[in-house]
């Protein structure tokens, strides 16, 4: 849950890097929330079956749009790619490239987008134990 909240804290930050853990926990919790909201839309009668979206799930999807883009861009930065690669998600089948990048491990060390977030977390954890 902390990784989900971390992404919300940086909801409009497109600089820096995001670990796989931050990206995937954010995505997982968003899927669970959307499923719950679709069920709530169905139960309350606010689900539009033709459009496939309801009032609650639509509002949540709209609210999470910018944070999702931001964490996706930061994830791309973590693997050494420009944030503009996120536009490939708009092209059918080519959007799978984004999935591959999201699954890749962090680029070791610093890159042009900042320090490796794994190194920052490891340094912070070591400082707390000392």
Secondary structure as UniProt FT lines:
FT   HELIX           2..9
FT   TURN            10..12
FT   HELIX           20..44
FT   STRAND          47..48
FT   TURN            49..52
FT   STRAND          53..54
FT   HELIX           55..63
FT   HELIX           65..78
FT   TURN            79..80
FT   HELIX           83..90
FT   TURN            92..95
FT   HELIX           96..103
FT   TURN            112..113
FT   HELIX           117..129
//
